[in-house]
Amino acid sequence: MSALFSPLTLRGLTLANRVGVSPMCQYSGVDGVATDWHLAHLGAFATGGAALVFTEAVAVVPEGRISPQCLGIWNDEQLPMLHRITDFLLAQGAVPGIQLAHAGRKASTTRPWEGHKAVPPEAGGWSNVVAPSAIAFNADYPQPVALTRDEIPGIVDGFVTGAQRALAAGFRVAEVHAAHGYLLHQFLSPLSNTRTDDYGGSFDNRVRLTREVVRGVRAVWPDEWPLFVRLSTTDWVEGGWTLDETVQLSAQLREDGADVIDCSSGGLSPAQKIAVGPGYQVPFARRVRVEAGVATAAVGLITEPAQAEAIVADGSADLVLLAREMLRNPHWALHAAHVLGGDVRWAKQYERARPR
């Protein structure tokens, strides 16, 4: 029996298999509202056999968007289209997941195909870009303003309110985005957090905001549904956030109510030097799973069915999340099930194409 195509139960929710779709920004929203592009994009993965389909990073406040075209969940007008998407995913047998996010100092920037640079207010950007400390990502990005101590509870409230709206929009899995150099990751790393109050300096202080957000979201997320946290397990920069710290934080997040640590890396500093290769982040997921005692998701250049099967079978992670490979082949899970002899749901409309 294929390990990759065995069910996975997290709290009261059972995924039909261990194949999921990572959050991938599409930069195609209008005032934070999803469009038909998102329905077609995410829907293809559900008809393609993936058990868990995440949205892109969805900003919990307007100034938390990466670009002016990113999705948001800060008002009720953004819910109907998201609900249309979750209804479709559920009808295809996939579990809809949402990634709740705040870009911090990497906000108000152009879409990737327009170059990575700041978008000024007169061009649709915003001036209230915030961060733990007034340190820009690089010279082309906005100059952020350091959050005051009194403003930090508002960040937590944004995530909590976003989770409540996500629930109303039909999502079954929530993921707190604390990776890739965005706001919560900025608080974690000493490279971007030079605060001298109780949110900076020591490990306990730097992880404080992430833990407050996770506890806040867990408090409003149904007990029977799982909560993921995406972490950059290392900054890949000397003096930055480390894998040892990730293991320590992951154990704490497990106690705070997180069910799965989604183990990615990098994104915090342009000085990063990443040793890229097939499955290069899988060892991070394995170490977190073993040492922190929490379920993990593996990501990063996972492309082949046998590779994904081995990750789950050898205990490196509880599930795999694919991104670019899913863009190349939204029906990757159907193909992988055929290769591995696994059982997967086919849409009735596609049954006549099923290999026999």
C-alpha positions in Angstrom: 0.0 0.0 0.0 1.3 3.5 -0.9 2.2 5.6 2.2 1.6 8.8 0.1 -2.0 7.7 -0.7 -2.9 6.6 2.8 -5.3 8.9 4.7 -4.1 11.3 7.3 -6.2 12.3 10.3 -5.5 15.6 12.0 -7.9 16.2 14.9 -11.4 15.5 13.5 -10.4 16.0 9.9 -9.2 13.2 7.6 -7.3 14.0 4.4 -7.8 11.4 1.7 -4.1 11.3 1.0 -0.8 13.0 1.9 -0.6 15.2 -1.2 -1.2 18.9 -0.7 -0.8 22.1 -2.7 1.4 24.8 -1.1 0.3 28.4 -1.0 1.3 30.2 -4.2 0.7 33.9 -4.7 -1.1 34.7 -7.9 -1.1 38.6 -7.7 -4.5 38.6 -9.4 -6.9 40.0 -6.8 -8.9 43.2 -6.9 -9.0 45.2 -3.7 -8.2 41.9 -1.9 -11.1 40.0 -3.6 -10.4 36.7 -5.3 -11.4 36.4 -9.0 -12.3 33.7 -11.5 -8.5 33.1 -11.9 -8.3 31.9 -8.4 -11.3 29.6 -8.8 -9.8 28.0 -11.9 -6.3 27.9 -10.4 -7.2 26.2 -7.1 -10.1 24.2 -8.6 -7.7 22.4 -11.0 -5.7 21.0 -8.1 -8.9 19.6 -6.5 -10.0 17.9 -9.7 -6.4 16.7 -9.9 -6.5 14.6 -6.8 -4.7 16.7 -4.1 -6.3 16.1 -0.7 -5.4 19.6 0.7 -5.4 22.8 -1.3 -4.1 26.0 0.2 -4.9 29.5 -1.0 -2.1 31.9 -1.5 -1.0 34.1 1.4 -4.2 36.1 2.3 -3.5 39.4 4.1 -5.3 39.9 7.4 -5.1 43.7 7.0 -4.8 45.9 3.9 -1.2 47.0 4.7 -0.3 43.3 5.1 -0.5 42.5 1.4 2.7 41.8 -0.5 1.4 43.6 -3.6 -1.8 45.7 -4.3 -3.1 42.7 -6.2 -2.8 40.2 -3.4 -5.8 38.6 -1.6 -7.2 39.8 1.7 -9.6 38.8 4.4 -10.1 42.0 6.3 -13.7 42.7 5.3 -16.8 40.8 4.6 -17.0 41.8 0.9 -14.0 39.4 0.3 -15.9 36.4 1.6 -18.4 35.4 -1.2 -15.8 34.6 -3.8 -13.7 32.7 -1.3 -16.8 30.8 -0.3 -17.4 29.9 -3.9 -13.9 28.5 -4.1 -14.2 26.5 -0.9 -17.5 25.1 -2.0 -16.0 23.9 -5.3 -12.9 22.3 -3.6 -15.1 20.5 -1.1 -17.4 19.2 -3.9 -14.3 17.6 -5.5 -13.2 15.9 -2.3 -10.4 18.3 -1.4 -10.0 20.1 1.9 -9.7 23.9 1.5 -6.9 25.6 3.5 -6.2 29.2 3.9 -2.8 30.8 4.7 -3.3 33.9 6.9 -0.5 36.4 6.4 1.0 39.8 7.0 3.9 40.9 4.7 5.5 43.4 7.1 8.5 45.1 5.5 8.0 43.2 2.3 4.6 44.8 1.7 3.5 47.3 -1.0 5.8 45.9 -3.7 5.3 45.1 -7.3 4.3 41.8 -8.8 7.3 39.5 -9.7 6.9 40.0 -13.4 7.1 43.8 -12.8 10.4 43.6 -10.9 10.8 43.6 -7.1 10.5 47.2 -6.0 8.3 49.4 -3.8 4.9 50.6 -5.0 4.3 54.3 -3.9 0.9 55.4 -2.7 0.2 57.3 -5.9 0.6 54.1 -7.8 -1.7 52.1 -5.5 0.7 51.2 -2.7 0.7 52.5 0.8 3.0 54.4 3.2 2.2 52.5 6.4 4.6 49.6 5.8 5.5 48.2 9.3 8.1 45.8 10.7 9.5 44.9 14.1 12.4 47.4 13.4 12.9 50.1 10.9 15.1 48.0 8.7 14.3 47.7 5.0 14.6 44.3 3.2 16.9 46.0 0.7 17.3 49.4 -1.0 14.5 48.7 -3.5 11.9 47.8 -0.9 9.8 50.2 1.2 11.4 51.7 4.3 9.3 50.3 7.1 8.2 52.0 10.4 8.8 50.0 13.6 5.6 48.9 15.3 5.1 50.5 18.6 4.4 48.3 21.6 0.8 49.5 21.6 0.3 48.5 18.0 1.4 44.9 18.3 -1.9 43.6 19.8 -3.6 44.9 16.7 -1.5 42.5 14.7 -2.8 39.6 16.7 -6.3 40.9 16.4 -5.9 41.0 12.6 -5.0 37.3 12.4 -7.8 36.3 14.8 -10.4 38.2 12.9 -9.1 36.9 9.7 -9.4 33.3 11.0 -13.0 34.0 12.0 -13.8 35.2 8.5 -12.0 32.3 7.0 -14.2 30.0 9.0 -17.3 31.9 7.6 -15.9 31.4 4.1 -15.8 27.6 4.5 -12.2 26.8 5.1 -11.3 23.7 7.1 -7.6 24.2 7.6 -5.9 27.5 8.6 -2.2 28.1 8.3 -0.4 31.0 10.1 2.4 32.3 7.8 5.5 32.9 9.9 8.0 32.2 7.1 9.7 33.7 4.0 10.7 37.0 5.5 7.2 38.2 6.2 6.1 40.0 9.4 6.1 37.1 11.9 9.3 35.8 10.6 10.8 39.3 10.8 10.1 39.2 14.5 11.7 35.7 14.9 15.0 36.6 13.2 17.7 38.8 15.0 18.6 40.0 11.5 15.4 42.0 11.2 14.4 42.3 14.9 16.6 44.7 16.9 13.9 45.7 19.4 14.8 46.2 23.0 11.4 45.6 24.5 9.7 42.3 25.3 9.3 41.5 21.6 13.0 41.6 20.8 16.4 40.3 22.0 16.1 36.9 23.6 14.6 33.8 21.9 11.5 34.0 24.1 10.9 37.6 23.2 11.4 37.1 19.5 9.0 34.2 19.3 6.4 36.0 21.5 4.3 37.5 18.7 4.2 34.3 16.7 3.0 32.3 19.7 0.4 35.0 20.6 -1.0 34.8 17.0 -1.1 31.0 17.1 -2.8 30.9 20.4 -5.3 33.6 19.3 -6.2 31.8 16.1 -6.4 28.4 17.9 -8.9 30.0 20.3 -11.4 30.8 17.5 -10.6 27.9 15.1 -12.9 24.8 15.7 -11.4 22.2 17.9 -12.0 19.5 15.3 -10.1 21.2 12.6 -6.3 21.5 12.3 -4.0 24.5 12.5 -0.8 24.7 10.5 2.2 27.1 11.0 4.6 27.7 8.2 8.1 28.4 9.4 11.3 29.2 7.6 13.5 26.7 9.5 16.7 28.6 8.7 17.5 32.0 7.3 20.6 30.6 5.5 22.5 33.6 6.9 25.1 33.6 9.6 23.6 35.2 12.7 20.1 34.6 11.6 17.2 32.3 12.6 18.4 28.7 13.0 17.1 25.2 12.7 17.8 24.7 16.4 15.5 27.6 17.2 12.9 26.2 14.8 12.8 22.9 16.7 12.5 24.7 20.0 9.7 27.0 18.7 7.9 24.1 17.1 7.6 22.2 20.4 6.2 25.4 21.9 3.7 25.8 19.1 2.6 22.2 19.5 1.7 23.2 23.1 -0.1 26.3 21.8 -2.4 24.2 19.6 -0.5 23.9 16.3 -1.0 20.5 14.7 1.4 20.7 11.7 4.6 22.6 11.1 5.0 23.4 7.4 8.8 23.4 7.1 10.2 25.8 4.5 13.3 28.1 4.7 14.8 31.4 3.7 13.2 34.6 2.4 14.4 36.9 5.3 17.6 38.3 3.9 19.0 39.0 0.4 22.3 37.7 1.8 20.9 34.2 2.0 23.0 31.4 0.4 20.7 28.4 -0.1 22.0 24.9 -0.9 19.2 24.1 -3.4 18.6 20.6 -4.6 15.8 18.0 -4.9 14.1 17.7 -1.5 16.6 20.1 0.1 14.3 21.1 2.9 13.0 17.6 3.7 15.7 17.0 6.4 14.4 20.1 8.2 10.9 18.6 8.3 12.3 15.3 9.6 14.2 16.9 12.4 11.3 19.0 13.6 9.0 16.0 13.5 11.4 13.8 15.5 12.7 16.3 18.0 9.7 18.6 18.5 7.2 15.8 18.5 4.8 17.4 16.0 3.5 16.5 12.6 5.3 18.2 9.7 4.8 19.0 6.0 7.7 18.8 3.7 8.2 21.2 0.8 10.9 22.2 -1.7 11.7 20.7 -5.1 9.6 17.6 -4.5 8.7 16.6 -8.1 8.6 12.8 -8.5 6.1 10.3 -7.1 8.8 8.0 -5.8 10.5 10.9 -4.0 7.2 12.0 -2.3 6.4 8.4 -1.4 9.8 8.0 0.3 9.4 11.2 2.3 6.2 9.9 3.9 7.2 6.2 4.1 10.5 6.9 5.9 8.9 9.2 8.5 10.5 12.4 7.3 7.1 14.2 7.1 3.4 13.4 7.5 2.5 15.0 4.1 4.1 16.7 1.2 3.1 20.1 -0.2 4.0 20.7 -3.8 4.1 24.1 -5.6 5.9 24.6 -8.9 5.3 21.0 -9.9 1.6 21.5 -9.4 1.7 24.5 -11.7 3.3 22.3 -14.3 0.8 19.5 -13.8 -2.2 20.3 -11.7 -3.2 16.6 -11.9 0.1 15.4 -10.4 -1.7 13.5 -7.7 -3.6 11.4 -10.2 -0.4 10.6 -12.0 1.4 9.7 -8.8 -1.4 7.4 -7.6 -1.2 5.5 -10.9 2.6 5.2 -10.6 2.5 4.1 -7.0 -0.5 2.0 -7.1 -2.4 4.3 -4.8 -6.1 4.9 -4.6 -7.3 8.4 -5.4 -10.6 10.0 -6.3 -11.2 10.9 -9.9 -13.9 13.4 -11.0 -16.6 11.6 -12.9 -16.0 13.9 -15.8 -12.4 12.6 -16.1 -13.0 8.9 -15.4 -12.8 7.9 -19.0 -9.2 9.0 -19.1 -8.2 7.0 -16.0 -5.4 4.5 -16.8 -6.5 0.9 -16.4 
